[in-house]
Amino acid sequence: MTSAAQSIRPLHVVFGGGQVGRHLVDALLGRGCRVRLCTRTPRNASDDFETITGDAMDPIWCREAASGASVIYHCLDAPYTTKDWARAVPQFANNLIGAAKATGARLVVLDNVYALGHPVGGILRADAALTPVSGKGEIRARATERLLAADARGDAAIVIGRASDYYGPRGRLSYFGDQFWSAALTPKPIRTIIPLDQPHTYSYIPDVARALAELGTTTKPVTGRAWMLPCDDARTTRALINDFAAALGRAPDIQETPRWMFPLLRPFIPFLRESAEMRYQWEAPFVVDDAPYRSSFDERATPATTAVSETIAWARAHYASQAGGRK
C-alpha cells in the first residue's frame, strides 16, 4: 500500500505496549487500521506500524504523540504500588484527556475492576456504583470520575473497557505470569498466595485487546460509559491451574501459602504488601457480568480450552530456558 493510501486511513494511537497494548496493535492491524504505538521503552522497528518513544507523564509529549489520531487508546500502567499509582494514574488520565481534546479523537480507556469494590451478590456489573475498598481502588475510582466528567463536558468522547485479572500470551505481570510459569513448566510445586476455591473471572488478554479495538472502531454509541469486556465463565483458580497442568501433561501440585504466614513474609516480599488489600477479590465469588457487551456486539470470549492451549504455547516459547528446553 502506498504512503498516500495509508495516510487516508484513520490513525489509531495506542499508548502503552505492555500486556494488552501490543495485542491491541495486532487487533487493530487485523482490522486494516493505521497504527502508532507510543511507549516509554524503545521497541523493535516494524514495517506494519509506527512507534514513538517518550514519557506519558509529560502532557506535551502525549499531545504530540497523538497528533492526527482518530482514536486514542489508554493502555498505560504504573508499577504495582499505591504510591506509584497515586502519582501516575491521574496524570495519565489527564494527559490523554488533553490529547483527545486537542485532536478530536475518541479516547478508549483500559481499566480494571478495582474501583467497583465488593461485587454485589458476587456479580460485578459495568454500571455498578464506584465503591472502592482499597487504596488502589480509590485511585482508579477518582480517575474514572475524571474521565466520565470530561466526556460529559464534551471535552472528548470517552469510553472505558474493564477487565478482570489477566492471563494469556504476554501476560508476564499477571498472576499467571513469570512466577507461575517458572514453576508450572518444571516439576516444581506451584505455590500460590491467593485462595483457590472461589469462582473468579479471569480475562484472556487477546479478548481484552479485541474488545478495545471494537470499542475504538465501532459506529455504535458506546462512549460516556464503562463496559465489561468479554470474558469466559468464572471458575475457581484451582480449576484453571488444573487445566494448565493437564495440558502440560503433569499432575497439579499446588501449595497454597497459609494466611498466618503473610505477616511474616510481607516485610521481605514487596508484592505481598501491595496485594494484601486486594485479597478480597479471591475470598468470595468474584464474577464479571459481560452480558451487555456480548448482546451489543455479538462477541464472546475465547473458549477456555483454546485460551489455555494458546497460553501454554506462548509460555513454552517465552520461558524456554526456565523450562529446560521443554517444547
C-alpha positions as CSV (number, residue, x, y, z in Angstrom):
1,M,0.0,0.0,0.0
2,T,1.4,3.4,-0.9
3,S,2.1,6.0,1.8
4,A,-0.7,8.2,0.3
5,A,-3.2,5.4,0.7
6,Q,-2.0,4.8,4.2
7,S,-2.5,8.4,5.2
8,I,-6.1,8.3,4.2
9,R,-6.9,5.6,6.7
10,P,-7.8,6.9,10.2
11,L,-4.9,6.7,12.6
12,H,-5.3,4.7,15.8
13,V,-2.7,5.7,18.5
14,V,-2.0,3.2,21.3
15,F,-0.3,4.4,24.5
16,G,1.3,1.6,26.3
17,G,2.9,-1.5,24.8
18,G,2.6,-3.9,27.7
19,Q,0.5,-6.9,28.4
20,V,-2.5,-5.6,26.4
21,G,-1.2,-2.8,24.3
22,R,0.9,-5.0,21.9
23,H,-2.1,-7.3,21.4
24,L,-4.2,-4.3,20.7
25,V,-1.8,-3.2,18.0
26,D,-2.2,-6.6,16.3
27,A,-6.0,-6.4,16.7
28,L,-6.1,-3.0,15.0
29,L,-3.8,-4.1,12.2
30,G,-6.1,-7.1,11.7
31,R,-8.9,-4.6,11.1
32,G,-6.9,-2.7,8.5
33,C,-6.2,0.3,10.7
34,R,-3.2,2.6,10.6
35,V,-1.5,2.3,14.0
36,R,1.0,4.2,16.1
37,L,2.4,2.7,19.3
38,C,3.6,5.0,22.0
39,T,5.8,3.6,24.7
40,R,8.4,4.5,27.3
41,T,10.7,1.7,26.3
42,P,12.1,1.6,22.7
43,R,10.6,-1.2,20.6
44,N,11.9,-3.0,17.5
45,A,11.0,-1.2,14.4
46,S,8.1,-2.6,12.4
47,D,7.0,-2.0,8.8
48,D,3.4,-2.6,9.9
49,F,3.0,0.2,12.4
50,E,4.7,3.4,13.6
51,T,6.5,3.6,17.0
52,I,7.2,6.6,19.2
53,T,9.1,6.6,22.5
54,G,8.6,9.1,25.3
55,D,7.2,9.8,28.7
56,A,3.4,9.6,29.1
57,M,3.7,11.7,32.3
58,D,4.5,14.6,30.0
59,P,1.3,16.2,28.7
60,I,3.1,17.9,25.8
61,W,4.6,14.7,24.6
62,C,1.2,13.0,24.8
63,R,-0.4,15.6,22.6
64,E,2.4,15.4,20.1
65,A,2.4,11.6,20.1
66,A,-1.4,11.6,19.4
67,S,-1.2,14.1,16.6
68,G,-3.5,13.2,13.8
69,A,-5.3,10.5,15.8
70,S,-8.8,9.4,15.1
71,V,-8.8,7.1,18.2
72,I,-6.5,7.1,21.2
73,Y,-6.2,4.0,23.4
74,H,-5.1,4.3,27.0
75,C,-3.3,1.1,28.0
76,L,-0.7,2.7,30.2
77,D,0.0,1.4,33.7
78,A,2.4,2.1,36.5
79,P,4.4,-0.1,38.9
80,Y,2.1,-2.0,41.2
81,T,2.4,0.2,44.2
82,T,-0.2,2.5,45.7
83,K,2.4,5.3,45.8
84,D,3.2,4.9,42.1
85,W,-0.5,4.7,41.1
86,A,-1.3,7.8,43.1
87,R,1.2,9.7,41.1
88,A,0.8,8.2,37.6
89,V,-2.9,7.1,37.2
90,P,-4.5,10.6,37.5
91,Q,-1.7,12.1,35.4
92,F,-2.1,9.6,32.6
93,A,-5.9,10.2,32.6
94,N,-5.4,14.0,32.5
95,N,-2.8,13.8,29.8
96,L,-4.8,11.6,27.5
97,I,-8.0,13.6,28.0
98,G,-5.9,16.6,26.9
99,A,-4.6,14.7,23.9
100,A,-8.0,13.6,22.9
101,K,-9.4,17.1,23.3
102,A,-6.6,18.5,21.2
103,T,-7.0,16.0,18.3
104,G,-10.8,15.4,18.5
105,A,-10.1,11.7,18.9
106,R,-12.2,9.2,20.7
107,L,-10.4,8.0,23.8
108,V,-10.7,4.3,24.7
109,V,-9.5,3.5,28.2
110,L,-8.5,0.1,29.6
111,D,-9.4,-0.2,33.2
112,N,-9.6,-2.9,35.9
113,V,-12.4,-3.5,38.3
114,Y,-10.8,-2.2,41.5
115,A,-13.0,0.9,41.6
116,L,-16.1,-1.2,42.0
117,G,-15.1,-2.7,45.3
118,H,-17.0,-5.8,46.5
119,P,-19.3,-7.3,43.9
120,V,-23.0,-7.0,44.7
121,G,-24.2,-10.6,45.2
122,G,-20.9,-11.8,43.9
123,I,-21.5,-10.2,40.5
124,L,-19.6,-7.2,39.0
125,R,-21.5,-5.1,36.6
126,A,-20.2,-2.2,34.5
127,D,-22.9,0.2,35.7
128,A,-22.3,-0.6,39.4
129,A,-21.5,2.4,41.7
130,L,-17.9,3.2,42.4
131,T,-17.4,1.9,45.9
132,P,-13.7,1.1,46.2
133,V,-12.5,-0.8,49.3
134,S,-8.8,-0.4,48.7
135,G,-6.3,2.4,48.2
136,K,-5.6,1.3,44.6
137,G,-9.4,1.1,44.0
138,E,-9.9,4.6,45.3
139,I,-7.2,5.9,42.8
140,R,-9.0,4.1,40.0
141,A,-12.4,5.4,41.0
142,R,-11.2,9.0,41.0
143,A,-9.6,8.6,37.6
144,T,-12.9,7.1,36.3
145,E,-14.8,10.1,37.6
146,R,-12.4,12.4,35.8
147,L,-12.7,10.5,32.5
148,L,-16.5,10.4,32.6
149,A,-16.8,14.0,33.6
150,A,-14.6,15.0,30.7
151,D,-16.9,13.1,28.4
152,A,-20.0,14.8,29.9
153,R,-18.4,18.2,29.4
154,G,-17.8,17.4,25.8
155,D,-14.0,17.7,26.2
156,A,-13.7,14.3,24.4
157,A,-15.7,11.2,23.6
158,I,-14.5,8.7,26.1
159,V,-15.3,5.0,26.6
160,I,-13.9,2.7,29.4
161,G,-13.4,-1.0,29.0
162,R,-13.0,-3.0,32.2
163,A,-11.3,-6.4,32.5
164,S,-10.6,-8.7,35.5
165,D,-7.4,-10.4,36.3
166,Y,-5.4,-11.3,33.1
167,Y,-4.0,-14.5,31.7
168,G,-2.7,-15.3,28.3
169,P,0.2,-14.6,25.9
170,R,2.5,-11.8,27.0
171,G,0.8,-11.8,30.5
172,R,4.1,-11.7,32.3
173,L,2.9,-9.4,35.1
174,S,-0.3,-11.2,35.9
175,Y,-0.9,-13.9,38.5
176,F,-0.4,-16.4,35.6
177,G,2.9,-14.7,34.7
178,D,6.6,-15.1,35.4
179,Q,6.4,-16.7,38.8
180,F,3.6,-19.1,37.9
181,W,5.3,-20.3,34.7
182,S,8.7,-20.7,36.3
183,A,7.1,-23.5,38.4
184,A,4.4,-24.8,36.0
185,L,6.8,-25.6,33.2
186,T,9.1,-27.6,35.6
187,P,8.5,-30.3,38.1
188,K,8.4,-27.6,40.9
189,P,5.3,-27.2,43.0
190,I,3.0,-24.3,42.0
191,R,2.9,-22.0,45.0
192,T,0.1,-19.5,45.4
193,I,-0.7,-16.7,47.8
194,I,-4.4,-16.4,46.9
195,P,-7.4,-18.5,47.9
196,L,-8.1,-21.1,45.2
197,D,-11.6,-22.2,45.6
198,Q,-14.0,-19.3,44.9
199,P,-15.4,-18.6,41.5
200,H,-13.3,-15.9,39.9
201,T,-13.4,-14.2,36.5
202,Y,-10.1,-14.2,34.6
203,S,-9.9,-12.2,31.4
204,Y,-8.0,-13.6,28.4
205,I,-5.6,-10.9,27.2
206,P,-6.3,-11.3,23.4
207,D,-10.0,-11.0,24.1
208,V,-9.4,-7.8,26.0
209,A,-7.4,-6.3,23.1
210,R,-10.0,-7.3,20.5
211,A,-12.8,-5.7,22.6
212,L,-10.9,-2.5,22.9
213,A,-10.4,-2.4,19.2
214,E,-14.1,-2.9,18.8
215,L,-14.9,0.0,21.1
216,G,-12.5,2.1,19.1
217,T,-13.7,1.3,15.7
218,T,-17.5,0.7,16.1
219,T,-20.0,3.2,14.9
220,K,-22.4,2.2,17.7
221,P,-23.0,4.7,20.5
222,V,-20.5,3.4,23.1
223,T,-19.0,6.5,24.7
224,G,-19.8,8.1,28.0
225,R,-19.9,4.8,29.9
226,A,-17.9,1.8,31.0
227,W,-18.2,-1.7,29.5
228,M,-17.2,-5.1,31.0
229,L,-15.1,-6.6,28.3
230,P,-16.0,-10.2,27.1
231,C,-14.8,-13.0,29.4
232,D,-15.4,-16.7,29.8
233,D,-17.5,-18.2,32.6
234,A,-16.0,-17.7,36.0
235,R,-14.3,-20.8,37.5
236,T,-12.1,-21.3,40.5
237,T,-8.4,-20.5,40.3
238,R,-7.7,-24.1,41.2
239,A,-9.7,-25.3,38.2
240,L,-7.7,-23.0,35.8
241,I,-4.4,-24.2,37.3
242,N,-5.6,-27.8,36.9
243,D,-6.4,-27.1,33.2
244,F,-2.9,-25.7,32.7
245,A,-1.4,-28.7,34.4
246,A,-3.4,-31.2,32.4
247,A,-2.5,-29.5,29.1
248,L,1.2,-29.7,30.2
249,G,0.9,-33.4,31.0
250,R,1.7,-33.0,34.7
251,A,-0.1,-33.7,37.8
252,P,-1.2,-30.5,39.6
253,D,1.0,-29.9,42.7
254,I,-0.5,-26.7,44.2
255,Q,0.8,-25.3,47.5
256,E,-1.3,-22.5,49.0
257,T,0.6,-20.2,51.4
258,P,-1.2,-20.3,54.7
259,R,-2.6,-16.9,55.6
260,W,-0.9,-16.9,59.0
261,M,2.4,-16.7,57.2
262,F,1.6,-13.4,55.4
263,P,2.6,-11.0,58.3
264,L,5.9,-12.9,58.5
265,L,6.6,-12.7,54.7
266,R,5.4,-9.2,53.9
267,P,8.5,-7.3,55.2
268,F,10.6,-9.4,52.7
269,I,8.2,-9.6,49.7
270,P,7.0,-6.2,48.5
271,F,4.3,-7.7,46.3
272,L,2.7,-9.3,49.3
273,R,2.5,-5.9,51.0
274,E,0.9,-4.3,47.9
275,S,-1.5,-7.1,47.1
276,A,-2.9,-7.6,50.6
277,E,-5.6,-5.1,50.2
278,M,-6.8,-6.9,47.0
279,R,-7.2,-10.3,48.6
280,Y,-10.9,-9.8,49.0
281,Q,-11.3,-10.5,45.3
282,W,-10.5,-14.2,45.9
283,E,-12.1,-14.7,49.2
284,A,-15.7,-14.7,47.9
285,P,-17.3,-15.1,44.4
286,F,-15.9,-12.5,42.0
287,V,-17.8,-12.9,38.8
288,V,-17.9,-10.3,35.9
289,D,-21.1,-9.8,34.0
290,D,-20.2,-9.1,30.4
291,A,-23.8,-9.6,29.0
292,P,-24.2,-6.0,27.9
293,Y,-21.1,-6.2,25.7
294,R,-22.0,-9.6,24.3
295,S,-25.5,-8.5,23.4
296,S,-24.3,-5.3,21.8
297,F,-21.5,-6.8,19.7
298,D,-22.5,-10.4,19.5
299,E,-19.0,-11.3,20.6
300,R,-18.0,-13.9,23.1
301,A,-14.8,-14.8,24.9
302,T,-12.3,-17.4,23.6
303,P,-13.3,-20.8,24.9
304,A,-11.2,-21.8,27.8
305,T,-9.6,-24.9,26.1
306,T,-8.4,-22.7,23.3
307,A,-7.2,-19.9,25.6
308,V,-5.3,-22.5,27.8
309,S,-3.7,-24.0,24.7
310,E,-2.6,-20.7,23.3
311,T,-1.2,-19.5,26.6
312,I,0.9,-22.6,27.1
313,A,2.3,-22.4,23.5
314,W,3.4,-18.8,24.3
315,A,4.7,-19.7,27.8
316,R,6.8,-22.7,26.4
317,A,8.4,-20.4,23.8
318,H,8.9,-17.4,26.1
319,Y,10.2,-19.4,29.1
320,A,12.1,-22.0,27.2
321,S,15.3,-21.6,29.3
322,Q,13.4,-22.0,32.6
323,A,11.5,-24.9,31.1
324,G,14.7,-26.8,30.5
325,G,14.0,-26.8,26.8
326,R,10.6,-28.5,27.1
327,K,8.6,-27.9,23.9
